[in-house]
Amino acid sequence: MSIEKKDSPEASAEHLEMAEPELFVQEKETLPLIPLRGMSVFPGMVVHFDVGRVKSVKALEEAMERDQMAFLVTQKEVIKEDITPDDFYTIGCRVKVKQLLKMPDNLVRVLVEVHERREITGFESLDPYFLVTTKPVRSAYYDTKENRTLIRMIRESFANYMNVTRKVATDLILAMDSLDDPDQLIDIIGANLFLDLEDSQRLIQETDVNKRLVLTYEILVEEVEMIKIEHNIDEKVRSEMYKHQREYYLREQIKVIQNELGEGDVQNELDVYRERLAALDLQDEVRDKVLGELNRLNKVPQGSSEAGLIQTYVEWILDLPWNTLTEETVDVSIARKILDEDHYALKKVKERILEYISVLQLSKGMKSPIICLVGPPGVGKTSIAKSIARALNREYVRMSLGGMRDEAEIRGHRRTYIGAIPGRIIYNIKKCGTRNPLFLLDEIDKLGQDFNGDPASALLEVLDPEQNNTFTDHYLELPFDLSQVLFLTTANSLSTIPRPLLDRMEIIEVNGYVESEKVEIAKRYLIPKQLEIHGLKKSTCKFSETVIKNAIEYYTRESGVRELERKIAQICRVAAKEIVESKKKSISVTQKNLEKFLGKHRFSYETVADKKEIGLVNGLAWTPVGGDTLQIEVIVVDGTGKIEITGQLGDVMKESIKAGISYIRSQANELGIESDFYSKKDIHLHVPEGAVPKDGPSAGITVTTALISSLINKPVPQNLAMTGEITLRGRVLPIGGLREKLTAAHRAGIKEIILPKENEKDLEDVPAVVLEALHIQPVSKMSEVTEIVFKQLQ
């Protein structure tokens, strides 16, 4: 037992032995008092302790001068130094001092023999030491069956206690069997139990024998239970220590064997994996999976193919950015500035992107929408995605889907296959190192499918904000959260995108550029970029605006600016050659010498003359590379009612021709046409550029007008163009691609346009420079078309 510095008693098993019973007990006795701190003593004990306080040392000296008898009592508060009579318990023990030993620091080690319990009846003196009057503790014992049973239970419990503590003292147990006094029995038990101070004092202070017996039994039972619990804990600890020692020993053996085989230290690798795993904040499912794989890796032979597969799998999981998020910049003003810097025009697209960023700025937890940018090639869909990533301060990831036919490209291969790897979604997420990049799925309309599965169907989970927070790759077999990713897709046409996939995306149309916009784009972006690439400067290679317009009109035919950029690059190459060979300081590209740089004109746009033709009407067509004018020619001759259609027309366009003829037959009288023309006239309808396939319903009113013109033999103004679908009853239905069609009409010099009335709302998307140059007349019936076209000629 540890001893306090001053007056702190100390007792241990080797110094504890039974004292001789005292033969004569005085009724009242005055004794010097020595207070004990942190320990209690029972009659029959022989114990030593240290005395350091001045009063205690003087009390001890007084006892030695008298008859070596003193009184020991425990003080209530161990740490209290200056004590008063109220700080003692009332019952202590009368002792005989057997031995004194002077120690350093003014300490005295005392060996005492404990005789009997006595109770303090009064204090004779408080200074220079405590002198107290005491009397023996007397109690009555009734020899009943209940008490005898209790004593027997106490003896059995004490024997059990001695057994579980592995301190079998046969002589002590036999001595207890011969005792008839219950108090002596309890005192011997208290002296041999390792009790805390509270339980010891409860036994000493209790004066009722029956209560002391019950209390002793309770303490014995509790102590036995506590010791059993201690033994169980000790066994578990020892077993765990043995297990760790055994594992350590085995690992050391494995290290030696591996070093001999030159296989390296596998355990170090496992420790590194475990440290990396502990540093990640993962779900229990993911953590348990990795730990299971590490246990497998520890068992398989190092260098085997299975060990390599397990290591690759674990490294894939640990390398994924489970917790890494890029700090997003959500500021509309900054985003607007970046979008305007990177792109000219595209106002509608920019506004939609800024709307999304604005909502994101107001509601922090908004789920990212799946945006699909649809438009012709070369209009800047991919570069828009880069600008959005820069505006939001997100990592940019691009994945091309063109020609993809294997579902495993999206979801990965199962680990049962040789050479299995994760899909490209997980691969790109790992590569960018963050869980919230801007992920561009390019050319989504060009996905294919074959016996390897349908990648478009595999994308359904990826592009669904309600599902992609638990996207499961076949290789990982663990859910990964893609809900923080901003997915953008691009497409040239919506017609080839499966309906369920299209339903998950928000469509934003990216229209082609008109000539004035292409000129500005060339001046702001394309020319400076190509000059820098070819090592030229503005002063060494000069472009005029007319040159750019001619390059657009005669050398490119597209909605975007990709081909225009190639032509500018060609001009720069020729200019660089001229500067190097001819050692010129600068080159000026003009309208006169443009053919020297780009060769002969590739395209020519026929500008219509201000004249009139019978059976020849200008239509407007939409193509993937922009709008174009489309001439419809009709010749009517005497015959037997044959109808000839040429120009490589599609089924829809052929049906429009049939609908137009049926309408003319129903309105023959109003139009001034013979009602039996269909049986007496042969009609030949041709659409020039016969090698180019043409289809669609929007040429309906154009075809009908050309037929009427030939049948009534009235010309049609050639500075007029029209577009619209016709029904059997002569209604004019709306069409698509109006912006591109009107742009083509403006380029061809057409002044007047007839279009469906329902398309008036689409005029807001048409550039102002085009609208200002055209006289637009909306119609809802075919009769309005004929009135506009033919009444002007009367």
ROKE-259509 format. One record per residue (C-alpha): residue in one letter; x, y, z. Coordinates in steps of 0.1 Angstrom, whole numbers, plus 5000, padded with zeros to 4 digits. Each point is the difference from the previous one (the first is absolute). Layout:
N
aXYZ/...
END
This chain:
794
m500050005000/s501450354991/i500750235029/e499150375003/k503050225007/k498950105035/d498249775024/s499249774970/p499749645013/e501349714979/a499149645003/s500849704979/a499349625001/e503649925011/h499750225031/l496549895009/e499749735026/m497749915028/a500650155035/e499649835033/p496650055015/e500050235030/l499149835033/f498850315019/v498050294986/q499550325020/e496650155001/k501250364995/e503450114989/t501750324991/l502349964970/p502050224977/l498350024966/i501949944967/p497850084969/l500249784970/r499750124964/g498749774972/m500049685020/s498149815027/v501149735025/f498249715015/p500749825033/g502549724996/m502150184974/v503750075002/v500750294977/h502550284994/f499550354988/d501850344998/v499450295024/g501050354989/r497750265016/v501350175031/k497049925021/s500149634990/v503749985008/k499550155034/a497049765007/l502349724990/e502750125024/e497550035028/a498849644994/m503649875002/e500650185032/r496849865016/d499349644992/q500449994962/m496250014995/a498450244975/f496750054982/l499749994962/v497050154982/t499550094963/q499550364990/k497150074977/e501850214974/v503449864989/i501550324986/k499150225030/e503250105020/d498750205030/i497349795016/t497550055029/p498049755020/d497250024974/d502349864974/f500349655016/y497749704999/t498749915035/i501349645000/g503649894997/c502349745014/r502349995031/v503549894990/k503349925015/v503150164985/k502549724993/q502850184981/l501150354989/l502450084972/k501250354992/m499850084962/p501250294979/d497950314997/n499049985037/l497949704994/v499649725026/r499149654989/v497949825026/l499149645005/v496949945020/e497949715013/v496350074998/h498049885031/e496450105001/r497450244987/r499250295022/e497850314998/i501050365008/t498050135030/g501850345004/f503150204993/e502350075030/s502450224981/l500450144965/d503550135003/p502949924996/y498449674989/f496549855002/l499349825032/v496649815000/t498049805024/t498749684985/k497849715010/p499749654984/v497449934974/r497549765015/s497349824980/a497549735007/y499949694978/y497049774998/d500749644991/t497149934976/k499749774970/e500050304977/n503350145015/r501649665000/t499149964963/l501350344993/i503349925017/r500349684980/m499350194968/i502750255009/r502549735007/e499249844966/s500250334982/f503350085016/a501449664990/n498750064965/y501750355001/m503349855011/n499749744972/v499350254972/t502750235012/r502349694999/k501150065037/v499149685016/a500850035037/t498949675015/d501150095035/l498050334999/i496949824988/l500449745028/a500550275026/m496850174989/d498149685004/s500949995037/l498850355007/d496750055018/d500050385003/p498550154968/d501850335006/q503449825000/l499049824968/i499050324983/d503250175011/i502249724987/i498150014966/g500350384999/a503749985007/n500549754971/l497950174974/f501350274976/l497250245006/d499750374991/l499950255028/e496250044999/d499249635004/s502749965027/q498550295020/r496549864996/l501249685017/i501950185028/q497350265008/e497149755002/t499349905036/d497049764994/v501449654995/n497049884979/k500450304977/r503849944999/l499449644989/v497650104972/l502450284989/t503049765000/y498149754978/e499050274976/i503650134997/l501349644995/v497549924972/e500850334983/e503749955003/v499849654986/e498050124970/m502450294994/i503049765001/k498349774975/i499450294977/e503650115004/h501249654992/n497849994968/i501450344989/d503549885008/e499549684980/k498750204970/v502950255002/r502549725003/s498449814971/e500050314978/m503650075010/y500949644991/k498250034967/h501950334992/q503349855011/r499349694979/e499150214969/y503050225005/y502249695002/l498449854969/r500350334981/e503750025008/q500449654987/i498250094968/k502250304996/v503149795003/i498749744975/q498950284975/n503450175003/e501749674992/l497749954970/g500550374990/e496350075001/g500150325020/d498150095031/v496349934995/q499150115035/n501350344994/e497850034970/l497049895020/d500850255027/v500250284974/y496649894986/r498550005035/e501450345008/r498550144968/l496749845008/a500050145035/a500650354986/l496849984978/d496550085013/l498249704984/q496749825005/d500249685020/e499149804969/v503150134981/r502349975030/d499049645007/k500549914964/v503550144999/l500949835033/g498749674987/e502150034969/l503150095021/n499549695021/r499749794968/l503250174987/n501849905032/k499249634994/v500749964963/p503649944989/q501950324990/g500750024963/s497049794991/s497550134974/e497350025026/a502150225023/g500550244971/l496350024993/i499250075036/q502650275003/t498750174968/y496449995014/v501050145034/e502150284984/w497050094977/i497850045031/l502650205020/d500850234970/l496450114995/p499150355013/w497449885025/n500350315021/t501750254976/l498050294988/t501250304980/e498950335016/e497550144976/t499950374989/v496350094997/d499950364988/v497850104971/s502050324991/i503249804997/a498349734980/r498550254976/k503450164995/i501649674992/l497349894976/d500150334982/e503849984998/d500049654985/h497050024977/y498450254977/a496149994995/l498349695014/k497950235022/k497349745007/v502549745011/k501950245022/e496850125017/r499049645008/i503449935016/l499850315020/e496549915012/y501449675013/i502950175018/s497650265015/v497849735015/l503149825012/q501150325018/l496650035018/s499449635008/k503249845011/g498649644999/m498550004964/k500549684981/s502050064968/p497849984969/i501149794970/i500550264972/c500049894963/l501550254975/v498549924966/g501150174968/p501949954967/p503849935000/g502450275007/v497850245019/g502049975032/k498149755021/t503249845014/s501650345007/i496950125018/a500449705024/k503650115006/s498950365007/i497449885025/a502649795018/r502350305002/a497150235012/l499149765028/n503649915009/r499349634994/e502449744985/y499249934963/v499649644988/r499049914964/m498949664989/s499249934964/l497049764994/g500350004962/g499949644988/m499849855035/r498349664998/d501049825032/e498150045032/a503149925020/e501650334988/i497550175023/r499549755029/g503449814998/h500649624999/r499349765029/r503249885017/t499349654989/y501350094965/i503750004992/g501350364996/a496950155016/i500150385006/p497550265012/g497950194975/r501050334985/i497750195024/i501949895031/y503450014981/n499550374992/i498850085035/k503249855014/k502150184974/c498650355008/g500449935038/t496850165011/r496449895006/n498450314984/p501550074966/l498250124969/f499649684980/l499550044962/l498449704982/d500850104964/e498049884970/i497349825020/d497949974968/k502649774984/l499849715026/g499649664984/q499049665013/d500849644991/f500349665018/n502250165027/g497050195013/d498550354997/p502150285014/a497150244997/s498049795025/a503149995023/l500150385000/l496450025014/e501349965036/v502950234995/l497850284986/d497249985026/p500550245029/e497749785022/q502149684994/n503650104993/n500850065037/t500449625002/f501649924966/t501549655001/d502849914977/h500249624992/y503749995008/l499850185034/e496649855010/l499750295024/p497750314998/f501750334990/d498350335003/l499850194967/s497350245011/q502650285004/v501249974964/l498650254975/f499349794969/l499950174966/t499349824968/t500350114963/a498149884969/n499650104964/s496449864998/l497449885025/s498549754976/t502549725008/i500050045038/p497849745017/r496850155016/p500749895036/l503550154998/l498750324984/d497450035028/r502750035026/m501750304983/e499250374997/i500350104964/i501850334991/e500250074962/v503250154988/n499150154966/g502450074971/y501650344994/v499050254975/e502650174978/s500450305021/e500649795031/k502549784982/v501950324990/e500250115036/i501049665013/a502849994974/k501350345009/r499849945038/y501149645004/l500949814969/i502550234983/p502050095032/k500149635009/q501349884966/l502550294998/e501549895033/i500049634990/h501950094967/g502450245015/l498550304984/k499050345013/k497250244990/s502650234985/t501549724978/c496749844988/k497150244994/f496449904994/s497350244988/e496349955009/t499249944964/v502449714998/i498349845030/k496650044984/n501249854967/a501649715018/i496649945017/e497950034968/y502149834974/y502249755019/t497849875029/r496549875003/e499349935036/s498050115031/g503150025022/v503550144994/r502149695000/e500650004962/l500550385001/e502849955026/r501649744977/k499950254971/i501650275022/a502749755010/q500649944963/i500450374993/c502550025029/r502049714986/v500250154966/a500950345015/a502849845022/k501449834969/e500050334981/i501750185029/v502749735003/e500749954962/s499650364988/k501450155032/k497150245002/k499350195032/s496249984997/i497349854979/s496650164993/v497149774991/t497550184978/q496949924980/k502150004968/n502749765011/l497849775022/e500049734973/k503849995003/f499549885036/l496949794998/g499749914963/k496950034978/h496550055016/r498649685014/f496450125003/s497950264983/y496750145014/e497750094972/t498450335007/v496650024986/a499150244973/d497150245001/k498049804975/k497049764998/e499949644989/i497149764993/g500149685021/l503250105018/v499750085037/n502750055026/g499749795031/l502150015032/a501749695014/w501949915032/t503149794999/p502449885028/v502550274988/g497550284999/g497150134978/d499850014962/t497750104973/l498249734981/q498450054965/i497049814990/e499449964962/v496749884985/i499149944963/v496549924989/v499449854966/d497149834982/g499949635008/t498149745018/g500350105037/k503549875007/i502050155029/e503849994999/i502050095031/t503850034998/g502850155021/q500649715025/l497150105023/g499049815032/d496749845008/v498850305021/m500750254973/k498249774974/e497049995023/s500050385002/i499950014961/k497049765000/a498250215027/g500650324979/i498549844969/s497049885019/y499550355014/i500250154965/r497449754987/s497750105029/q500450374992/a500249984962/n497050224994/e501250285023/l503549994985/g498750014964/i501349654991/e498349744979/s498449755024/d501349704979/f503650124998/y501349705019/s498849774971/k501050224970/k503350155012/d503449845008/i501850175029/h503849985005/l501350145033/h503750035005/v502250135028/p503550094987/e503349875014/g498649654995/a503049835016/v499150155034/p497349815019/k497150225011/d497149935024/g497650175023/p496550155000/s501050375000/a500050034962/g496349944999/i498850354991/t503050054977/v499149694980/t496350094999/t500850364988/a502349864972/l497249764989/i497450284999/s502350234982/s500549754972/l496449904998/i498650364998/n503150114980/k500850295023/p503650095010/v501350025036/p502450295011/q503549865005/n500850235029/l497449815020/a500649695021/m497649795021/t499949725025/g497249815017/e498249675002/i496749964982/t497049785009/l497349864977/r497750285011/g502550274993/r501250085035/v503650125004/l501849835029/p503150125018/i503549884991/g503549995017/g503450154993/l498550354993/r503250185011/e502249814976/k497450034971/l499650375003/t503850055002/a500349804967/a497350224984/h501850315010/r503349874987/a498349924966/g498650354997/i496449915005/k497850295011/e496649855009/i499249695021/i496849815005/l500049785031/p497449845023/k498250235025/e500949775029/n503750064993/e499750375008/k501149935036/d503349854987/l501050334983/e501550125033/d502949754994/v500850144966/p502850274999/a498850354997/v502150064969/v498149734982/l496650115011/e500650364989/a500849894965/l497049774995/h496350074995/i498349725019/q496349904994/p498549745023/v497249784987/s497749745014/k498349874968/m501149914965/s497550254986/e501950285017/v503249884983/t498450004965/e498550345006/i503450155010/v501949834971/f497550044971/k498050325010/q503250194998/l500249924963/q496550124991/
END
